[in-house]
Structure formats: C-alpha cells, structure tokens
C-alpha cells in the first residue's frame, strides 16, 4: 500500500513539484523519474542523473550514460 502522505513521499523520493520543473542540463528537455533506480532519465541525452538523499544531482559529469538496452 502506497503512502499518500506528501511529507513521506518527499523523504522517500523527490518532491513531485520539483520533478515538474527540472529539465536535462544538456538538452533542456523533460526528464523521466525512475523511482526504482532513483534516477532522472534524459532520453534525448541518454543520461541518467542520480538522486541522492532525495536531491537530484543535475551535473552531466555525475550522470551515468545509458546502455543501448535502456
């Protein structure tokens, strides 16, 4: 059962309002939130930006390059 408490969701993941305004710093396109991997995915740049302690790390040098199967 999912917790519907907004404060708990912020601790467990990323604030949904923040996700609405974040874009890829390389392409300026929207990102896809991968909750299981705790990453923000830029399909256009083929990069996965990590989320550490609920904070998206939006630095291209910190991003992981996506594999061909991702």
mmCIF file as Biopython writes it, N, C-alpha, C and O atoms, coordinates in Angstrom:
data_model
#
loop_
_atom_site.group_PDB
_atom_site.id
_atom_site.type_symbol
_atom_site.label_atom_id
_atom_site.label_alt_id
_atom_site.label_comp_id
_atom_site.label_asym_id
_atom_site.label_entity_id
_atom_site.label_seq_id
_atom_site.pdbx_PDB_ins_code
_atom_site.Cartn_x
_atom_site.Cartn_y
_atom_site.Cartn_z
_atom_site.occupancy
_atom_site.B_iso_or_equiv
_atom_site.auth_seq_id
_atom_site.auth_asym_id
_atom_site.pdbx_PDB_model_num
ATOM 1   N N  . UNK A ? 1  ? 0.836  -1.173 0.000   1.0 0.0 1  A 1 
ATOM 2   C CA . UNK A ? 1  ? 0.000  0.000  0.000   1.0 0.0 1  A 1 
ATOM 3   C C  . UNK A ? 1  ? 0.886  1.244  0.000   1.0 0.0 1  A 1 
ATOM 4   O O  . UNK A ? 1  ? 1.755  1.374  0.862   1.0 0.0 1  A 1 
ATOM 5   N N  . UNK A ? 2  ? 0.689  2.141  -0.929  1.0 0.0 2  A 1 
ATOM 6   C CA . UNK A ? 2  ? 1.493  3.351  -1.058  1.0 0.0 2  A 1 
ATOM 7   C C  . UNK A ? 2  ? 1.100  4.357  0.013   1.0 0.0 2  A 1 
ATOM 8   O O  . UNK A ? 2  ? -0.068 4.471  0.387   1.0 0.0 2  A 1 
ATOM 9   N N  . UNK A ? 3  ? 2.097  5.080  0.494   1.0 0.0 3  A 1 
ATOM 10  C CA . UNK A ? 3  ? 1.861  6.115  1.489   1.0 0.0 3  A 1 
ATOM 11  C C  . UNK A ? 3  ? 1.457  7.387  0.764   1.0 0.0 3  A 1 
ATOM 12  O O  . UNK A ? 3  ? 2.199  7.884  -0.083  1.0 0.0 3  A 1 
ATOM 13  N N  . UNK A ? 4  ? 0.284  7.916  1.093   1.0 0.0 4  A 1 
ATOM 14  C CA . UNK A ? 4  ? -0.211 9.107  0.413   1.0 0.0 4  A 1 
ATOM 15  C C  . UNK A ? 4  ? 0.185  10.396 1.120   1.0 0.0 4  A 1 
ATOM 16  O O  . UNK A ? 4  ? -0.190 11.481 0.676   1.0 0.0 4  A 1 
ATOM 17  N N  . UNK A ? 5  ? 0.931  10.297 2.201   1.0 0.0 5  A 1 
ATOM 18  C CA . UNK A ? 5  ? 1.385  11.473 2.932   1.0 0.0 5  A 1 
ATOM 19  C C  . UNK A ? 5  ? 2.469  12.179 2.122   1.0 0.0 5  A 1 
ATOM 20  O O  . UNK A ? 5  ? 3.516  11.582 1.871   1.0 0.0 5  A 1 
ATOM 21  N N  . UNK A ? 6  ? 2.255  13.438 1.702   1.0 0.0 6  A 1 
ATOM 22  C CA . UNK A ? 6  ? 3.236  14.151 0.886   1.0 0.0 6  A 1 
ATOM 23  C C  . UNK A ? 6  ? 4.592  14.282 1.552   1.0 0.0 6  A 1 
ATOM 24  O O  . UNK A ? 6  ? 5.610  14.245 0.861   1.0 0.0 6  A 1 
ATOM 25  N N  . UNK A ? 7  ? 4.645  14.434 2.867   1.0 0.0 7  A 1 
ATOM 26  C CA . UNK A ? 7  ? 5.931  14.564 3.554   1.0 0.0 7  A 1 
ATOM 27  C C  . UNK A ? 7  ? 6.726  13.269 3.470   1.0 0.0 7  A 1 
ATOM 28  O O  . UNK A ? 7  ? 7.944  13.306 3.292   1.0 0.0 7  A 1 
ATOM 29  N N  . UNK A ? 8  ? 6.060  12.126 3.595   1.0 0.0 8  A 1 
ATOM 30  C CA . UNK A ? 8  ? 6.731  10.839 3.472   1.0 0.0 8  A 1 
ATOM 31  C C  . UNK A ? 8  ? 7.231  10.640 2.050   1.0 0.0 8  A 1 
ATOM 32  O O  . UNK A ? 8  ? 8.334  10.131 1.851   1.0 0.0 8  A 1 
ATOM 33  N N  . UNK A ? 9  ? 6.440  11.032 1.061   1.0 0.0 9  A 1 
ATOM 34  C CA . UNK A ? 9  ? 6.854  10.893 -0.332  1.0 0.0 9  A 1 
ATOM 35  C C  . UNK A ? 9  ? 8.098  11.726 -0.617  1.0 0.0 9  A 1 
ATOM 36  O O  . UNK A ? 9  ? 8.962  11.285 -1.376  1.0 0.0 9  A 1 
ATOM 37  N N  . UNK A ? 10 ? 8.214  12.915 -0.032  1.0 0.0 10 A 1 
ATOM 38  C CA . UNK A ? 10 ? 9.385  13.749 -0.247  1.0 0.0 10 A 1 
ATOM 39  C C  . UNK A ? 10 ? 10.631 13.077 0.299   1.0 0.0 10 A 1 
ATOM 40  O O  . UNK A ? 10 ? 11.693 13.138 -0.320  1.0 0.0 10 A 1 
ATOM 41  N N  . UNK A ? 11 ? 10.508 12.431 1.465   1.0 0.0 11 A 1 
ATOM 42  C CA . UNK A ? 11 ? 11.661 11.772 2.063   1.0 0.0 11 A 1 
ATOM 43  C C  . UNK A ? 11 ? 12.048 10.543 1.241   1.0 0.0 11 A 1 
ATOM 44  O O  . UNK A ? 11 ? 13.232 10.301 1.005   1.0 0.0 11 A 1 
ATOM 45  N N  . UNK A ? 12 ? 11.060 9.772  0.809   1.0 0.0 12 A 1 
ATOM 46  C CA . UNK A ? 12 ? 11.319 8.539  0.084   1.0 0.0 12 A 1 
ATOM 47  C C  . UNK A ? 12 ? 11.812 8.799  -1.336  1.0 0.0 12 A 1 
ATOM 48  O O  . UNK A ? 12 ? 12.587 8.006  -1.871  1.0 0.0 12 A 1 
ATOM 49  N N  . UNK A ? 13 ? 11.384 9.878  -1.946  1.0 0.0 13 A 1 
ATOM 50  C CA . UNK A ? 13 ? 11.764 10.138 -3.325  1.0 0.0 13 A 1 
ATOM 51  C C  . UNK A ? 13 ? 12.040 11.612 -3.524  1.0 0.0 13 A 1 
ATOM 52  O O  . UNK A ? 13 ? 12.734 12.250 -2.732  1.0 0.0 13 A 1 
ATOM 53  N N  . UNK A ? 14 ? 11.487 12.131 -4.592  1.0 0.0 14 A 1 
ATOM 54  C CA . UNK A ? 14 ? 11.696 13.525 -4.958  1.0 0.0 14 A 1 
ATOM 55  C C  . UNK A ? 14 ? 10.349 14.234 -4.945  1.0 0.0 14 A 1 
ATOM 56  O O  . UNK A ? 14 ? 9.332  13.657 -5.330  1.0 0.0 14 A 1 
ATOM 57  N N  . UNK A ? 15 ? 10.348 15.458 -4.511  1.0 0.0 15 A 1 
ATOM 58  C CA . UNK A ? 15 ? 9.130  16.261 -4.490  1.0 0.0 15 A 1 
ATOM 59  C C  . UNK A ? 15 ? 8.553  16.325 -5.909  1.0 0.0 15 A 1 
ATOM 60  O O  . UNK A ? 15 ? 9.248  16.765 -6.825  1.0 0.0 15 A 1 
ATOM 61  N N  . UNK A ? 16 ? 7.312  15.900 -6.112  1.0 0.0 16 A 1 
ATOM 62  C CA . UNK A ? 16 ? 6.707  15.912 -7.452  1.0 0.0 16 A 1 
ATOM 63  C C  . UNK A ? 16 ? 6.715  17.295 -8.109  1.0 0.0 16 A 1 
ATOM 64  O O  . UNK A ? 16 ? 6.829  17.398 -9.330  1.0 0.0 16 A 1 
ATOM 65  N N  . UNK A ? 17 ? 6.598  18.341 -7.317  1.0 0.0 17 A 1 
ATOM 66  C CA . UNK A ? 17 ? 6.633  19.698 -7.890  1.0 0.0 17 A 1 
ATOM 67  C C  . UNK A ? 17 ? 8.006  20.014 -8.458  1.0 0.0 17 A 1 
ATOM 68  O O  . UNK A ? 17 ? 8.117  20.710 -9.467  1.0 0.0 17 A 1 
ATOM 69  N N  . UNK A ? 18 ? 9.051  19.508 -7.818  1.0 0.0 18 A 1 
ATOM 70  C CA . UNK A ? 18 ? 10.408 19.698 -8.330  1.0 0.0 18 A 1 
ATOM 71  C C  . UNK A ? 18 ? 10.584 18.970 -9.654  1.0 0.0 18 A 1 
ATOM 72  O O  . UNK A ? 18 ? 11.203 19.494 -10.580 1.0 0.0 18 A 1 
ATOM 73  N N  . UNK A ? 19 ? 10.040 17.766 -9.742  1.0 0.0 19 A 1 
ATOM 74  C CA . UNK A ? 19 ? 10.149 16.991 -10.982 1.0 0.0 19 A 1 
ATOM 75  C C  . UNK A ? 19 ? 9.505  17.705 -12.165 1.0 0.0 19 A 1 
ATOM 76  O O  . UNK A ? 19 ? 9.952  17.562 -13.303 1.0 0.0 19 A 1 
ATOM 77  N N  . UNK A ? 20 ? 8.456  18.469 -11.893 1.0 0.0 20 A 1 
ATOM 78  C CA . UNK A ? 20 ? 7.759  19.184 -12.964 1.0 0.0 20 A 1 
ATOM 79  C C  . UNK A ? 20 ? 8.613  20.284 -13.584 1.0 0.0 20 A 1 
ATOM 80  O O  . UNK A ? 20 ? 8.433  20.615 -14.756 1.0 0.0 20 A 1 
ATOM 81  N N  . UNK A ? 21 ? 9.537  20.853 -12.819 1.0 0.0 21 A 1 
ATOM 82  C CA . UNK A ? 21 ? 10.315 21.984 -13.347 1.0 0.0 21 A 1 
ATOM 83  C C  . UNK A ? 21 ? 11.732 21.612 -13.782 1.0 0.0 21 A 1 
ATOM 84  O O  . UNK A ? 21 ? 12.384 22.379 -14.491 1.0 0.0 21 A 1 
ATOM 85  N N  . UNK A ? 22 ? 12.213 20.438 -13.360 1.0 0.0 22 A 1 
ATOM 86  C CA . UNK A ? 22 ? 13.566 20.049 -13.746 1.0 0.0 22 A 1 
ATOM 87  C C  . UNK A ? 22 ? 13.631 19.637 -15.210 1.0 0.0 22 A 1 
ATOM 88  O O  . UNK A ? 22 ? 12.719 18.990 -15.726 1.0 0.0 22 A 1 
ATOM 89  N N  . UNK A ? 23 ? 14.712 20.017 -15.867 1.0 0.0 23 A 1 
ATOM 90  C CA . UNK A ? 23 ? 14.987 19.593 -17.236 1.0 0.0 23 A 1 
ATOM 91  C C  . UNK A ? 23 ? 16.442 19.146 -17.315 1.0 0.0 23 A 1 
ATOM 92  O O  . UNK A ? 23 ? 17.242 19.453 -16.431 1.0 0.0 23 A 1 
ATOM 93  N N  . UNK A ? 24 ? 16.770 18.436 -18.354 1.0 0.0 24 A 1 
ATOM 94  C CA . UNK A ? 24 ? 18.132 17.989 -18.581 1.0 0.0 24 A 1 
ATOM 95  C C  . UNK A ? 24 ? 19.016 19.211 -18.824 1.0 0.0 24 A 1 
ATOM 96  O O  . UNK A ? 24 ? 18.677 20.046 -19.663 1.0 0.0 24 A 1 
ATOM 97  N N  . UNK A ? 25 ? 20.133 19.339 -18.117 1.0 0.0 25 A 1 
ATOM 98  C CA . UNK A ? 25 ? 21.010 20.485 -18.335 1.0 0.0 25 A 1 
ATOM 99  C C  . UNK A ? 25 ? 21.707 20.466 -19.697 1.0 0.0 25 A 1 
ATOM 100 O O  . UNK A ? 25 ? 22.202 21.497 -20.152 1.0 0.0 25 A 1 
ATOM 101 N N  . UNK A ? 26 ? 21.748 19.318 -20.339 1.0 0.0 26 A 1 
ATOM 102 C CA . UNK A ? 26 ? 22.394 19.200 -21.649 1.0 0.0 26 A 1 
ATOM 103 C C  . UNK A ? 26 ? 21.423 19.549 -22.771 1.0 0.0 26 A 1 
ATOM 104 O O  . UNK A ? 26 ? 21.742 20.354 -23.647 1.0 0.0 26 A 1 
ATOM 105 N N  . UNK A ? 27 ? 20.231 18.939 -22.744 1.0 0.0 27 A 1 
ATOM 106 C CA . UNK A ? 27 ? 19.282 19.101 -23.848 1.0 0.0 27 A 1 
ATOM 107 C C  . UNK A ? 27 ? 18.151 20.074 -23.550 1.0 0.0 27 A 1 
ATOM 108 O O  . UNK A ? 27 ? 17.469 20.533 -24.466 1.0 0.0 27 A 1 
ATOM 109 N N  . UNK A ? 28 ? 17.951 20.388 -22.284 1.0 0.0 28 A 1 
ATOM 110 C CA . UNK A ? 28 ? 16.844 21.250 -21.820 1.0 0.0 28 A 1 
ATOM 111 C C  . UNK A ? 28 ? 15.476 20.595 -22.022 1.0 0.0 28 A 1 
ATOM 112 O O  . UNK A ? 28 ? 14.456 21.284 -22.026 1.0 0.0 28 A 1 
ATOM 113 N N  . UNK A ? 29 ? 15.447 19.281 -22.189 1.0 0.0 29 A 1 
ATOM 114 C CA . UNK A ? 29 ? 14.197 18.547 -22.357 1.0 0.0 29 A 1 
ATOM 115 C C  . UNK A ? 29 ? 13.774 17.932 -21.027 1.0 0.0 29 A 1 
ATOM 116 O O  . UNK A ? 29 ? 14.569 17.840 -20.091 1.0 0.0 29 A 1 
ATOM 117 N N  . UNK A ? 30 ? 12.508 17.513 -20.956 1.0 0.0 30 A 1 
ATOM 118 C CA . UNK A ? 30 ? 11.973 16.939 -19.725 1.0 0.0 30 A 1 
ATOM 119 C C  . UNK A ? 30 ? 12.662 15.620 -19.384 1.0 0.0 30 A 1 
ATOM 120 O O  . UNK A ? 30 ? 13.268 14.967 -20.233 1.0 0.0 30 A 1 
ATOM 121 N N  . UNK A ? 31 ? 12.544 15.257 -18.115 1.0 0.0 31 A 1 
ATOM 122 C CA . UNK A ? 31 ? 13.172 14.053 -17.598 1.0 0.0 31 A 1 
ATOM 123 C C  . UNK A ? 31 ? 12.110 13.050 -17.164 1.0 0.0 31 A 1 
ATOM 124 O O  . UNK A ? 31 ? 10.970 13.418 -16.881 1.0 0.0 31 A 1 
ATOM 125 N N  . UNK A ? 32 ? 12.497 11.791 -17.115 1.0 0.0 32 A 1 
ATOM 126 C CA . UNK A ? 32 ? 11.621 10.724 -16.649 1.0 0.0 32 A 1 
ATOM 127 C C  . UNK A ? 32 ? 12.180 10.227 -15.325 1.0 0.0 32 A 1 
ATOM 128 O O  . UNK A ? 32 ? 13.366 9.914  -15.221 1.0 0.0 32 A 1 
ATOM 129 N N  . UNK A ? 33 ? 11.321 10.156 -14.315 1.0 0.0 33 A 1 
ATOM 130 C CA . UNK A ? 33 ? 11.737 9.709  -12.981 1.0 0.0 33 A 1 
ATOM 131 C C  . UNK A ? 33 ? 11.691 8.199  -12.906 1.0 0.0 33 A 1 
ATOM 132 O O  . UNK A ? 33 ? 10.636 7.598  -13.109 1.0 0.0 33 A 1 
ATOM 133 N N  . UNK A ? 34 ? 12.828 7.575  -12.616 1.0 0.0 34 A 1 
ATOM 134 C CA . UNK A ? 34 ? 12.910 6.134  -12.399 1.0 0.0 34 A 1 
ATOM 135 C C  . UNK A ? 34 ? 13.018 5.921  -10.893 1.0 0.0 34 A 1 
ATOM 136 O O  . UNK A ? 34 ? 14.105 5.993  -10.320 1.0 0.0 34 A 1 
ATOM 137 N N  . UNK A ? 35 ? 11.877 5.657  -10.264 1.0 0.0 35 A 1 
ATOM 138 C CA . UNK A ? 35 ? 11.829 5.542  -8.800  1.0 0.0 35 A 1 
ATOM 139 C C  . UNK A ? 35 ? 12.666 4.376  -8.305  1.0 0.0 35 A 1 
ATOM 140 O O  . UNK A ? 35 ? 13.344 4.495  -7.285  1.0 0.0 35 A 1 
ATOM 141 N N  . UNK A ? 36 ? 12.633 3.254  -9.006  1.0 0.0 36 A 1 
ATOM 142 C CA . UNK A ? 36 ? 13.365 2.063  -8.565  1.0 0.0 36 A 1 
ATOM 143 C C  . UNK A ? 36 ? 14.874 2.304  -8.548  1.0 0.0 36 A 1 
ATOM 144 O O  . UNK A ? 36 ? 15.563 1.875  -7.623  1.0 0.0 36 A 1 
ATOM 145 N N  . UNK A ? 37 ? 15.382 2.985  -9.564  1.0 0.0 37 A 1 
ATOM 146 C CA . UNK A ? 37 ? 16.819 3.248  -9.661  1.0 0.0 37 A 1 
ATOM 147 C C  . UNK A ? 37 ? 17.219 4.555  -8.994  1.0 0.0 37 A 1 
ATOM 148 O O  . UNK A ? 37 ? 18.408 4.842  -8.855  1.0 0.0 37 A 1 
ATOM 149 N N  . UNK A ? 38 ? 16.223 5.359  -8.575  1.0 0.0 38 A 1 
ATOM 150 C CA . UNK A ? 38 ? 16.475 6.685  -8.006  1.0 0.0 38 A 1 
ATOM 151 C C  . UNK A ? 38 ? 17.343 7.518  -8.960  1.0 0.0 38 A 1 
ATOM 152 O O  . UNK A ? 38 ? 18.416 8.006  -8.604  1.0 0.0 38 A 1 
ATOM 153 N N  . UNK A ? 39 ? 16.826 7.655  -10.190 1.0 0.0 39 A 1 
ATOM 154 C CA . UNK A ? 39 ? 17.498 8.428  -11.225 1.0 0.0 39 A 1 
ATOM 155 C C  . UNK A ? 39 ? 16.475 9.235  -12.015 1.0 0.0 39 A 1 
ATOM 156 O O  . UNK A ? 39 ? 15.298 8.884  -12.089 1.0 0.0 39 A 1 
ATOM 157 N N  . UNK A ? 40 ? 16.955 10.316 -12.597 1.0 0.0 40 A 1 
ATOM 158 C CA . UNK A ? 40 ? 16.171 11.088 -13.555 1.0 0.0 40 A 1 
ATOM 159 C C  . UNK A ? 40 ? 16.791 10.814 -14.915 1.0 0.0 40 A 1 
ATOM 160 O O  . UNK A ? 40 ? 17.983 11.038 -15.126 1.0 0.0 40 A 1 
ATOM 161 N N  . UNK A ? 41 ? 15.974 10.333 -15.825 1.0 0.0 41 A 1 
ATOM 162 C CA . UNK A ? 41 ? 16.445 9.882  -17.126 1.0 0.0 41 A 1 
ATOM 163 C C  . UNK A ? 41 ? 16.205 10.942 -18.194 1.0 0.0 41 A 1 
ATOM 164 O O  . UNK A ? 41 ? 15.098 11.462 -18.340 1.0 0.0 41 A 1 
ATOM 165 N N  . UNK A ? 42 ? 17.264 11.251 -18.936 1.0 0.0 42 A 1 
ATOM 166 C CA . UNK A ? 42 ? 17.157 12.103 -20.110 1.0 0.0 42 A 1 
ATOM 167 C C  . UNK A ? 42 ? 17.301 11.193 -21.323 1.0 0.0 42 A 1 
ATOM 168 O O  . UNK A ? 42 ? 18.402 10.767 -21.673 1.0 0.0 42 A 1 
ATOM 169 N N  . UNK A ? 43 ? 16.178 10.906 -21.952 1.0 0.0 43 A 1 
ATOM 170 C CA . UNK A ? 43 ? 16.210 10.020 -23.122 1.0 0.0 43 A 1 
ATOM 171 C C  . UNK A ? 43 ? 16.959 10.660 -24.284 1.0 0.0 43 A 1 
ATOM 172 O O  . UNK A ? 43 ? 17.660 9.970  -25.024 1.0 0.0 43 A 1 
ATOM 173 N N  . UNK A ? 44 ? 16.817 11.971 -24.449 1.0 0.0 44 A 1 
ATOM 174 C CA . UNK A ? 44 ? 17.473 12.673 -25.551 1.0 0.0 44 A 1 
ATOM 175 C C  . UNK A ? 44 ? 18.993 12.664 -25.410 1.0 0.0 44 A 1 
ATOM 176 O O  . UNK A ? 44 ? 19.707 12.483 -26.397 1.0 0.0 44 A 1 
ATOM 177 N N  . UNK A ? 45 ? 19.492 12.860 -24.187 1.0 0.0 45 A 1 
ATOM 178 C CA . UNK A ? 45 ? 20.937 12.887 -23.953 1.0 0.0 45 A 1 
ATOM 179 C C  . UNK A ? 45 ? 21.494 11.499 -23.625 1.0 0.0 45 A 1 
ATOM 180 O O  . UNK A ? 45 ? 22.708 11.297 -23.586 1.0 0.0 45 A 1 
ATOM 181 N N  . UNK A ? 46 ? 20.572 10.534 -23.389 1.0 0.0 46 A 1 
ATOM 182 C CA . UNK A ? 46 ? 20.950 9.182  -22.984 1.0 0.0 46 A 1 
ATOM 183 C C  . UNK A ? 46 ? 21.783 9.186  -21.708 1.0 0.0 46 A 1 
ATOM 184 O O  . UNK A ? 46 ? 22.799 8.502  -21.592 1.0 0.0 46 A 1 
ATOM 185 N N  . UNK A ? 47 ? 21.297 10.004 -20.736 1.0 0.0 47 A 1 
ATOM 186 C CA . UNK A ? 47 ? 21.965 10.123 -19.444 1.0 0.0 47 A 1 
ATOM 187 C C  . UNK A ? 47 ? 20.979 9.846  -18.319 1.0 0.0 47 A 1 
ATOM 188 O O  . UNK A ? 47 ? 19.782 10.101 -18.451 1.0 0.0 47 A 1 
ATOM 189 N N  . UNK A ? 48 ? 21.495 9.320  -17.210 1.0 0.0 48 A 1 
ATOM 190 C CA . UNK A ? 48 ? 20.710 9.083  -16.006 1.0 0.0 48 A 1 
ATOM 191 C C  . UNK A ? 48 ? 21.356 9.863  -14.874 1.0 0.0 48 A 1 
ATOM 192 O O  . UNK A ? 48 ? 22.478 9.568  -14.463 1.0 0.0 48 A 1 
ATOM 193 N N  . UNK A ? 49 ? 20.633 10.867 -14.369 1.0 0.0 49 A 1 
ATOM 194 C CA . UNK A ? 49 ? 21.129 11.695 -13.280 1.0 0.0 49 A 1 
ATOM 195 C C  . UNK A ? 49 ? 20.736 11.061 -11.951 1.0 0.0 49 A 1 
ATOM 196 O O  . UNK A ? 49 ? 19.563 10.753 -11.742 1.0 0.0 49 A 1 
ATOM 197 N N  . UNK A ? 50 ? 21.694 10.861 -11.053 1.0 0.0 50 A 1 
ATOM 198 C CA . UNK A ? 50 ? 21.376 10.203 -9.782  1.0 0.0 50 A 1 
ATOM 199 C C  . UNK A ? 50 ? 20.592 11.109 -8.835  1.0 0.0 50 A 1 
ATOM 200 O O  . UNK A ? 50 ? 20.667 12.335 -8.907  1.0 0.0 50 A 1 
ATOM 201 N N  . UNK A ? 51 ? 19.846 10.470 -7.956  1.0 0.0 51 A 1 
ATOM 202 C CA . UNK A ? 51 ? 19.150 11.172 -6.880  1.0 0.0 51 A 1 
ATOM 203 C C  . UNK A ? 51 ? 19.743 10.631 -5.589  1.0 0.0 51 A 1 
ATOM 204 O O  . UNK A ? 51 ? 19.647 9.437  -5.304  1.0 0.0 51 A 1 
ATOM 205 N N  . UNK A ? 52 ? 20.356 11.516 -4.809  1.0 0.0 52 A 1 
ATOM 206 C CA . UNK A ? 52 ? 20.989 11.107 -3.555  1.0 0.0 52 A 1 
ATOM 207 C C  . UNK A ? 52 ? 20.305 11.806 -2.388  1.0 0.0 52 A 1 
ATOM 208 O O  . UNK A ? 52 ? 20.244 13.034 -2.335  1.0 0.0 52 A 1 
ATOM 209 N N  . UNK A ? 53 ? 19.801 11.026 -1.473  1.0 0.0 53 A 1 
ATOM 210 C CA . UNK A ? 53 ? 19.092 11.562 -0.301  1.0 0.0 53 A 1 
ATOM 211 C C  . UNK A ? 53 ? 17.970 12.504 -0.703  1.0 0.0 53 A 1 
ATOM 212 O O  . UNK A ? 53 ? 17.735 13.521 -0.050  1.0 0.0 53 A 1 
ATOM 213 N N  . UNK A ? 54 ? 17.273 12.156 -1.791  1.0 0.0 54 A 1 
ATOM 214 C CA . UNK A ? 54 ? 16.144 12.952 -2.257  1.0 0.0 54 A 1 
ATOM 215 C C  . UNK A ? 54 ? 16.529 14.185 -3.054  1.0 0.0 54 A 1 
ATOM 216 O O  . UNK A ? 54 ? 15.663 14.986 -3.407  1.0 0.0 54 A 1 
ATOM 217 N N  . UNK A ? 55 ? 17.822 14.352 -3.345  1.0 0.0 55 A 1 
ATOM 218 C CA . UNK A ? 55 ? 18.293 15.532 -4.084  1.0 0.0 55 A 1 
ATOM 219 C C  . UNK A ? 55 ? 18.813 15.102 -5.448  1.0 0.0 55 A 1 
ATOM 220 O O  . UNK A ? 55 ? 19.766 14.328 -5.527  1.0 0.0 55 A 1 
ATOM 221 N N  . UNK A ? 56 ? 18.197 15.596 -6.534  1.0 0.0 56 A 1 
ATOM 222 C CA . UNK A ? 56 ? 18.697 15.280 -7.874  1.0 0.0 56 A 1 
ATOM 223 C C  . UNK A ? 56 ? 20.055 15.945 -8.101  1.0 0.0 56 A 1 
ATOM 224 O O  . UNK A ? 56 ? 20.223 17.138 -7.851  1.0 0.0 56 A 1 
ATOM 225 N N  . UNK A ? 57 ? 21.007 15.166 -8.572  1.0 0.0 57 A 1 
ATOM 226 C CA . UNK A ? 57 ? 22.341 15.681 -8.893  1.0 0.0 57 A 1 
ATOM 227 C C  . UNK A ? 57 ? 22.358 15.942 -10.402 1.0 0.0 57 A 1 
ATOM 228 O O  . UNK A ? 57 ? 22.560 15.030 -11.203 1.0 0.0 57 A 1 
ATOM 229 N N  . UNK A ? 58 ? 22.143 17.197 -10.765 1.0 0.0 58 A 1 
ATOM 230 C CA . UNK A ? 58 ? 21.935 17.566 -12.171 1.0 0.0 58 A 1 
ATOM 231 C C  . UNK A ? 58 ? 23.225 18.028 -12.856 1.0 0.0 58 A 1 
ATOM 232 O O  . UNK A ? 58 ? 23.225 19.009 -13.599 1.0 0.0 58 A 1 
ATOM 233 N N  . UNK A ? 59 ? 24.308 17.320 -12.600 1.0 0.0 59 A 1 
ATOM 234 C CA . UNK A ? 59 ? 25.587 17.630 -13.220 1.0 0.0 59 A 1 
ATOM 235 C C  . UNK A ? 59 ? 25.905 16.556 -14.263 1.0 0.0 59 A 1 
ATOM 236 O O  . UNK A ? 59 ? 25.934 15.371 -13.930 1.0 0.0 59 A 1 
ATOM 237 N N  . UNK A ? 60 ? 26.144 16.949 -15.513 1.0 0.0 60 A 1 
ATOM 238 C CA . UNK A ? 60 ? 26.429 15.949 -16.544 1.0 0.0 60 A 1 
ATOM 239 C C  . UNK A ? 60 ? 27.596 15.031 -16.185 1.0 0.0 60 A 1 
ATOM 240 O O  . UNK A ? 60 ? 27.584 13.854 -16.546 1.0 0.0 60 A 1 
ATOM 241 N N  . UNK A ? 61 ? 28.599 15.547 -15.485 1.0 0.0 61 A 1 
ATOM 242 C CA . UNK A ? 61 ? 29.748 14.712 -15.121 1.0 0.0 61 A 1 
ATOM 243 C C  . UNK A ? 61 ? 29.397 13.682 -14.038 1.0 0.0 61 A 1 
ATOM 244 O O  . UNK A ? 61 ? 30.148 12.727 -13.838 1.0 0.0 61 A 1 
ATOM 245 N N  . UNK A ? 62 ? 28.289 13.857 -13.350 1.0 0.0 62 A 1 
ATOM 246 C CA . UNK A ? 62 ? 27.815 12.893 -12.353 1.0 0.0 62 A 1 
ATOM 247 C C  . UNK A ? 62 ? 26.833 11.893 -12.950 1.0 0.0 62 A 1 
ATOM 248 O O  . UNK A ? 62 ? 26.514 10.889 -12.313 1.0 0.0 62 A 1 
ATOM 249 N N  . UNK A ? 63 ? 26.358 12.148 -14.144 1.0 0.0 63 A 1 
ATOM 250 C CA . UNK A ? 63 ? 25.345 11.295 -14.778 1.0 0.0 63 A 1 
ATOM 251 C C  . UNK A ? 63 ? 25.974 10.020 -15.327 1.0 0.0 63 A 1 
ATOM 252 O O  . UNK A ? 63 ? 27.149 9.977  -15.694 1.0 0.0 63 A 1 
ATOM 253 N N  . UNK A ? 64 ? 25.156 9.006  -15.365 1.0 0.0 64 A 1 
ATOM 254 C CA . UNK A ? 64 ? 25.541 7.717  -15.934 1.0 0.0 64 A 1 
ATOM 255 C C  . UNK A ? 64 ? 25.028 7.665  -17.370 1.0 0.0 64 A 1 
ATOM 256 O O  . UNK A ? 64 ? 23.888 8.047  -17.638 1.0 0.0 64 A 1 
ATOM 257 N N  . UNK A ? 65 ? 25.859 7.196  -18.288 1.0 0.0 65 A 1 
ATOM 258 C CA . UNK A ? 65 ? 25.435 7.039  -19.679 1.0 0.0 65 A 1 
ATOM 259 C C  . UNK A ? 65 ? 24.561 5.788  -19.783 1.0 0.0 65 A 1 
ATOM 260 O O  . UNK A ? 65 ? 24.920 4.725  -19.276 1.0 0.0 65 A 1 
ATOM 261 N N  . UNK A ? 66 ? 23.426 5.926  -20.438 1.0 0.0 66 A 1 
ATOM 262 C CA . UNK A ? 66 ? 22.516 4.800  -20.605 1.0 0.0 66 A 1 
ATOM 263 C C  . UNK A ? 66 ? 23.082 3.791  -21.589 1.0 0.0 66 A 1 
ATOM 264 O O  . UNK A ? 66 ? 23.757 4.157  -22.552 1.0 0.0 66 A 1 
ATOM 265 N N  . UNK A ? 67 ? 22.805 2.535  -21.342 1.0 0.0 67 A 1 
ATOM 266 C CA . UNK A ? 67 ? 23.239 1.488  -22.261 1.0 0.0 67 A 1 
ATOM 267 C C  . UNK A ? 67 ? 22.265 1.416  -23.443 1.0 0.0 67 A 1 
ATOM 268 O O  . UNK A ? 67 ? 21.213 2.055  -23.427 1.0 0.0 67 A 1 
ATOM 269 N N  . UNK A ? 68 ? 22.613 0.656  -24.436 1.0 0.0 68 A 1 
ATOM 270 C CA . UNK A ? 68 ? 21.757 0.520  -25.616 1.0 0.0 68 A 1 
ATOM 271 C C  . UNK A ? 68 ? 20.429 -0.155 -25.283 1.0 0.0 68 A 1 
ATOM 272 O O  . UNK A ? 68 ? 19.446 0.046  -25.996 1.0 0.0 68 A 1 
ATOM 273 N N  . UNK A ? 69 ? 20.381 -0.938 -24.232 1.0 0.0 69 A 1 
ATOM 274 C CA . UNK A ? 69 ? 19.158 -1.653 -23.875 1.0 0.0 69 A 1 
ATOM 275 C C  . UNK A ? 69 ? 18.257 -0.869 -22.929 1.0 0.0 69 A 1 
ATOM 276 O O  . UNK A ? 69 ? 17.144 -1.302 -22.634 1.0 0.0 69 A 1 
ATOM 277 N N  . UNK A ? 70 ? 18.724 0.274  -22.454 1.0 0.0 70 A 1 
ATOM 278 C CA . UNK A ? 70 ? 17.919 1.085  -21.527 1.0 0.0 70 A 1 
ATOM 279 C C  . UNK A ? 70 ? 17.112 2.106  -22.260 1.0 0.0 70 A 1 
ATOM 280 O O  . UNK A ? 70 ? 16.377 2.874  -21.639 1.0 0.0 70 A 1 
#
